[in-house]
């Protein structure tokens, strides 16, 4: 019985330590808060049921999360979904509205990027991985990641500038 408890403690700690960053990644990738939360649960469930206590591989967890999102997109056959904001009671309503509009604008611009660029921007936004780790996750070289990130940022700037 103590082994099961240790495994449960490991899983609980692993989840608590990483859930917010995985949620941020999936939120950037999907643009939908509720979907991102569901995918976080699905990703951790897939990861922990398959690899359990014997692993703490964040790159693998993010790959599973990305694949879960892509599976959902394939099933739904839609790439554009809304985002819901958690209420921040410390801010004034006007500040929340402005922040929400800015966030929606950036998410809409990110959704206009192609799939690889959207994944790159989302992975970088989590600040959890190096270019080398991102390259391994997407099966491209580190230098190719840097080039693609630069181009994706330029495209994102163009899209945002068009909206002004």
C-alpha positions in Angstrom: 0.0 0.0 0.0 2.8 2.6 0.7 4.0 2.2 -2.9 0.5 3.2 -4.2 0.5 6.2 -1.9 4.0 7.3 -3.1 2.8 7.0 -6.7 -0.3 9.1 -5.8 1.9 11.7 -4.1 4.2 11.8 -7.1 1.3 12.2 -9.6 -0.3 14.9 -7.4 2.9 16.9 -7.1 3.7 16.5 -10.8 0.3 17.7 -11.7 0.3 20.7 -9.3 3.8 21.7 -10.4 3.0 21.7 -14.1 -0.7 22.3 -14.7 -0.6 26.1 -15.0 2.1 26.1 -17.6 0.4 23.3 -19.6 -2.8 25.2 -19.4 -1.1 28.4 -20.7 0.4 26.4 -23.6 -3.0 24.8 -24.5 -4.8 28.2 -24.1 -2.4 29.8 -26.5 -2.7 26.8 -28.9 -6.5 26.5 -28.8 -7.7 30.0 -27.8 -10.5 28.4 -25.7 -10.2 28.4 -21.9 -12.7 25.6 -21.3 -11.2 23.4 -24.0 -7.7 24.0 -22.7 -8.8 23.0 -19.2 -10.3 19.8 -20.6 -7.2 19.1 -22.6 -5.0 19.6 -19.5 -6.9 16.9 -17.7 -6.8 14.6 -20.7 -3.0 15.2 -21.2 -2.1 14.5 -17.6 -4.3 11.4 -17.6 -2.7 10.1 -20.8 0.8 10.9 -19.5 0.4 9.5 -16.0 -1.5 6.4 -17.0 1.1 5.5 -19.6 4.3 6.6 -17.9 3.3 7.1 -14.3 5.9 7.5 -11.6 8.8 6.4 -13.8 8.9 9.7 -15.7 9.1 13.4 -15.2 9.6 14.3 -18.9 8.0 17.7 -19.5 8.7 17.6 -23.2 6.8 14.4 -23.5 3.9 15.9 -21.5 3.7 18.9 -23.8 3.9 16.6 -26.9 0.9 14.7 -25.5 -0.9 17.9 -24.8 -0.2 19.2 -28.3 -1.4 15.9 -29.8 -4.6 15.9 -27.7 -5.4 19.4 -29.0 -4.7 18.3 -32.6 -7.0 15.3 -32.1 -9.7 17.6 -30.8 -9.3 19.9 -33.8 -9.5 16.9 -36.2 -12.7 15.7 -34.5 -14.4 19.0 -34.4 -13.1 20.2 -37.8 -12.9 23.7 -36.6 -9.9 25.8 -35.7 -11.5 28.9 -34.3 -12.9 28.9 -30.8 -13.6 31.5 -28.2 -11.8 32.3 -25.0 -13.4 32.9 -21.6 -11.8 35.1 -19.0 -11.5 34.3 -15.3 -12.8 37.3 -13.3 -10.1 39.3 -11.6 -11.9 41.1 -8.8 -9.0 43.4 -8.0 -9.2 45.2 -11.4 -11.7 47.7 -12.5 -14.2 46.7 -15.1 -12.7 49.0 -17.7 -9.3 47.6 -17.2 -10.6 44.0 -17.5 -12.4 44.9 -20.7 -9.3 46.5 -22.2 -7.1 43.5 -21.2 -9.7 41.1 -22.6 -9.9 42.9 -25.9 -6.1 42.9 -26.2 -5.9 39.2 -25.3 -8.6 38.4 -27.8 -6.8 40.4 -30.5 -3.5 38.6 -29.9 -5.3 35.2 -29.8 -7.1 35.9 -33.1 -3.8 36.9 -34.7 -2.1 33.7 -33.4 -5.0 31.6 -34.8 -4.3 33.1 -38.3 -0.8 31.6 -38.2 -0.2 28.2 -39.7 -0.2 25.2 -37.4 3.6 25.0 -36.9 4.0 28.7 -36.3 1.1 28.6 -33.8 2.7 25.7 -31.9 6.1 27.5 -31.8 4.6 30.7 -30.5 2.5 28.8 -27.9 5.5 26.8 -26.7 7.6 29.9 -26.4 4.9 31.7 -24.5 5.0 29.0 -21.8 8.7 29.9 -21.2 9.3 26.2 -20.2 11.4 25.0 -23.1 14.6 25.9 -24.9 14.8 26.2 -28.7 16.6 22.8 -28.6 13.8 21.2 -26.6 11.1 22.7 -28.9 13.0 21.4 -31.9 13.0 17.8 -30.5 9.2 18.1 -29.8 8.4 19.3 -33.3 11.1 17.1 -34.9 13.1 20.0 -36.4 16.6 21.3 -35.8 17.3 24.0 -33.2 18.5 26.4 -35.9 15.3 25.7 -37.9 13.3 26.5 -34.7 15.0 29.9 -34.4 14.4 30.8 -38.1 10.8 29.7 -37.9 10.2 31.6 -34.6 11.7 34.7 -36.2 9.4 34.4 -39.2 6.4 33.6 -37.1 6.9 36.7 -35.0 7.2 38.8 -38.1 4.0 37.3 -39.5 2.3 37.9 -36.1 3.4 41.6 -36.2 2.0 42.0 -39.7 -1.3 40.5 -38.7 -1.5 42.7 -35.6 -0.6 45.8 -37.7 -3.3 45.1 -40.2 -5.9 45.1 -37.4 -5.0 48.6 -36.2 
